[in-house]
Amino acid sequence: MEIIKIVTLSISGLLLLYGGISRISNPVKIYLKNSGIKLENEVNVLSEARGVSSVMLFSGIIMLLGTIVPELTITSFFVATLILLGFAFGRSLSIALDGKPNKLLVQGLIVEIVLGSANVFCLVTSLV
């Protein structure tokens, strides 16, 4: 069971770490490449994109720390659950209110639901 927890946190953390770093460093290119979203070089939009990206980055760091610092494991699962299921909730709400997005964004939603659910499972088994 312990290996499942480590793998779950590692995958979640690496995904958010990579996403955060890449989107902070070049949001215009990365959003277009990874989700088909065309961002303009408008300072307010870029600020929002980089703000969310920094949350992703630091959440990924916390998750990865939970794999090596036992005292942070439960906190890491909690953060992973909030971030991943938070993104999934927001995307699902957007689908209901705004319509279905492109294939890449739907794939992102599926990954967030799967990893978020895996982190919930690991969090619950850690607390029991």
KAKA-V120865 format. One record per pair of residues at least 24 apart in sequence whose C-alpha atoms are under 10 Angstrom apart, sorted by the first residue. I is the first residue (numbers start at 1). J is the second residue. D is the distance in Angstrom with one decimal. If there is no record, write none. Layout:
# KAKA-V120865
i->{I/I}
j->{J/J}
d->{D/D}
This chain:
# KAKA-V120865
i->{1/1/1/2/2/3/4/4/4/5/5/5/5/5/5/5/5/5/5/5/6/6/6/6/6/6/6/7/8/8/8/8/8/8/8/8/8/8/8/9/9/9/9/9/9/9/9/9/9/9/9/9/9/9/10/10/10/10/10/10/10/11/11/11/11/12/12/12/12/12/12/12/12/12/12/12/12/12/12/12/12/13/13/13/13/13/13/13/13/13/13/13/13/13/13/14/14/14/14/14/14/15/15/15/16/16/16/16/16/16/16/16/16/16/16/16/16/16/17/17/17/17/17/17/17/17/17/17/17/17/18/18/18/18/19/19/19/19/19/20/20/20/20/20/20/20/20/20/20/20/20/21/21/21/21/21/21/22/22/22/23/23/23/23/23/23/23/23/24/24/24/24/24/24/24/24/25/25/26/27/33/34/34/34/35/35/35/35/35/35/35/35/36/36/36/36/36/37/37/55/56/56/56/59/59/73/73/73/74/74/74/74/74/74/75/76/76/77/77/77/77/77/77/77/77/77/78/78/78/78/78/78/79/79/80/80/80/80/80/80/80/80/81/81/81/81/81/81/81/81/81/81/81/82/82/82/83/83/84/84/84/84/84/84/84/84/84/85/85/85/85/85/85/85/85/85/86/86/86/87/87/87/88/88/88/88/89}
j->{122/125/126/122/126/67/118/119/122/66/67/73/77/118/119/121/122/123/125/126/63/64/66/67/68/73/122/67/63/64/67/77/80/115/116/118/119/121/122/60/62/63/64/65/66/67/73/76/77/80/115/118/119/122/60/61/63/64/65/66/67/60/63/64/115/59/60/63/64/76/77/80/81/83/84/111/112/115/116/118/119/56/57/58/59/60/61/62/63/64/65/66/67/76/80/57/59/60/61/63/64/56/57/60/53/54/55/56/57/58/59/60/61/63/64/80/83/84/53/54/55/56/57/58/59/60/61/62/63/64/53/56/57/60/53/54/56/57/60/49/50/51/52/53/54/55/56/57/58/59/60/50/53/54/56/57/58/50/53/57/49/50/51/52/53/54/56/57/49/50/51/52/53/54/56/57/50/53/50/53/104/104/105/108/101/102/103/104/105/106/107/108/101/102/103/104/105/102/105/83/80/83/84/83/84/122/123/126/119/122/123/124/126/127/123/119/123/116/118/119/120/121/122/123/124/126/116/119/120/122/123/124/116/119/112/115/116/117/118/119/120/123/112/113/115/116/117/118/119/120/121/122/123/116/119/120/112/116/109/111/112/113/114/115/116/117/119/109/112/113/114/115/116/117/119/120/112/113/116/112/113/116/112/113/114/116/113}
d->{8.9/9.1/9.9/9.2/9.5/9.9/9.2/10.0/8.0/9.7/8.1/8.9/8.8/8.7/8.0/9.1/5.9/8.7/9.4/8.9/9.7/8.9/8.3/5.5/8.7/9.1/9.4/8.5/9.4/10.0/9.3/9.0/9.6/7.2/9.4/6.7/6.7/9.9/8.0/8.9/9.5/5.7/6.4/9.1/7.3/6.6/8.6/7.5/7.1/7.7/8.9/9.1/7.3/9.0/8.8/9.9/7.1/5.8/9.2/8.8/6.9/9.4/9.1/8.8/8.3/9.3/7.0/7.1/8.2/9.9/9.5/7.0/9.7/10.0/8.4/9.7/9.0/6.6/8.4/9.5/8.5/9.0/8.6/9.3/7.2/4.0/6.4/7.5/4.9/5.2/8.8/9.3/9.4/9.0/7.9/9.2/9.9/6.3/8.2/8.4/7.3/8.9/9.2/7.3/8.6/9.6/8.9/5.2/5.8/8.3/7.0/4.8/8.3/9.0/9.9/9.4/9.4/9.2/9.1/9.2/9.6/6.5/4.6/7.3/7.6/4.6/6.5/9.6/9.2/8.9/9.8/8.7/7.4/8.3/7.1/9.4/6.9/7.1/9.1/9.8/8.2/9.5/8.0/4.4/5.8/7.4/4.9/4.2/8.0/9.0/8.1/9.4/7.2/7.7/8.4/6.2/9.6/9.8/8.3/9.3/7.4/6.6/9.7/9.0/5.8/8.5/9.4/9.3/7.6/5.0/8.1/8.8/5.7/6.8/9.7/8.7/8.3/9.4/9.0/8.8/9.8/7.1/8.5/9.7/9.5/7.6/8.3/5.4/5.9/9.5/9.7/8.8/9.9/7.7/9.4/7.7/8.6/9.5/9.7/8.7/9.9/7.8/9.5/7.6/9.9/9.8/8.7/8.6/9.9/8.7/6.3/9.2/7.0/7.9/8.8/9.0/8.8/9.1/9.3/5.5/7.1/9.2/7.0/5.5/9.2/9.1/9.8/7.7/7.7/9.5/6.8/9.7/9.9/9.1/9.8/8.4/6.7/9.7/9.6/6.4/8.5/9.5/9.4/9.5/8.2/5.0/7.4/8.5/5.7/6.0/9.6/9.8/8.4/7.9/9.5/9.3/8.8/8.0/9.0/8.7/5.1/7.0/9.0/7.0/5.0/8.7/8.9/9.2/6.4/6.2/9.1/8.4/5.2/7.7/9.5/9.3/8.8/9.5/8.8/7.0/8.8/9.4/5.7/6.0/9.7/8.3/8.8}
